[in-house]
Amino acid sequence: MIIFGNKTYTPEEINAGKKGNLEPEFVTAFEFCRQWLNGTSCFDLQTSGSTGDPKTVRVHRKQMLASAQATRRFFGLKKGSRMLCCLDTGKIAGKMMLIRALEWEGILVVVHPKQNPLENLLDYHFDFAAMVPLQVEACYGHADSRKALNQIEVLIVGGAPVSPVLREKMRQIKGRVYQTYGMTETVSHFALADMKADGPLEYRALPQVTLKVDKAQKLCIQSPMSGEGWVVTNDLVEMTSSRTFIWKGRADFVINSGGIKLYPESILEKISPLLQEVFPNRNSFLTGIEDPKLGQALTLVIEGDEDTESASHLLKAAKRLLPRYQDPKSVLFIPHFLFTSTGKIDQLRTLASWERD
């Protein structure tokens, strides 16, 4: 059973196309469910475009089915589970929630992908839900929504990295909370990390997923959900076992500063609490800016108005906090960041817009 807004549909009604006066915002999701129930074998999906131009990827039904089955096995979820979809159903993460509900014979509530998806669902108890970090932050920050958040048995969070500050909040949530790792090409996630575990996030592969790294330490995956052959990601990882790894960052974001390789995502995680203290609620990222001496100088980019005094304080504090060579050399302020359709900071376009200005 799937509940689109305030209308409830059985699989038989969806299969027959009996959508009635369904809200226009849910029609595309309804039609996707109908295609799935009618046995459509292939689907064309759009990538997020977070590290390049968005592209169309064709995935097969058996890949999506394998993904749904692996997730269910990983969490030990039962048929008939009560689920929440508050993600964009035009993207792979939202589509997989629809498929999981249909394949697990569950009860799925589909709502618009707004910032606080729980504000009108305070009395619901969900066995399984998926959100992006921004949604978790918004729900946690509202007393009533936080109560609803605590009634979710299993919550998976993806689409963007989770800051240490938000991770600490997630530790206070009663249910099981996992960060996802995956992409459109692997049909949503193929590995998950327990947000409540101590130490750095360690991702564990789903059942039937085989992992390895190539000579450049890029993660490679072979699995039923990723199709035939090996998929080579653009992510650098540290393998901690044959089935687990720690993410270090994207290969195309690695900075070579004076011959030292720096991983900006890992460094940003270390100074995230400091950033929240000095520049609360501001978006930021680390990048390499051309430098005549170092080749690339590690630069902290912050969204919003320039504040040189606070920037100077932050740089001095970061130098004391970070290992040698890992401290940012300067702070760059850009008034407005650009984002991908899935809510990730589009670093390349953001920097390009600043250079044009």
Buried (B, 14 or more C-beta within 10 A) or exposed (E): BBBBEEBEBEBEBBBEEEBEEBEEBBEEBBEBBBBBBEEEEEBEBBBBBBBEEEEEBEBBBEBBBBBBBBBBEBBEBEEEBBBBBBBBBBBBBBBBBBBBBBBBEBBBBBBEBEEBBBBEBEEBEBBBBBBBBBBBBBBBEBEEBBEBBBBBBBBBBBBBBBBBBBBEBBEEBEBBBBBBBBBBBBBBBBBBBBBBEEEEBBBBBBBBBEBEBEEEEBBBBBBBBBBEEEBBBBBBBBBEEEBBBBBBBBBEBBBEBEEBEBBBBBBBBBBBBBBBEBBEEBBBBBBBBEBEEBBBBBBBBBBBEEBEEEBEBBBEBBEEEBEEEBBBBEBBBBEEBBBBBBBBBBBBBBBEBBEEE
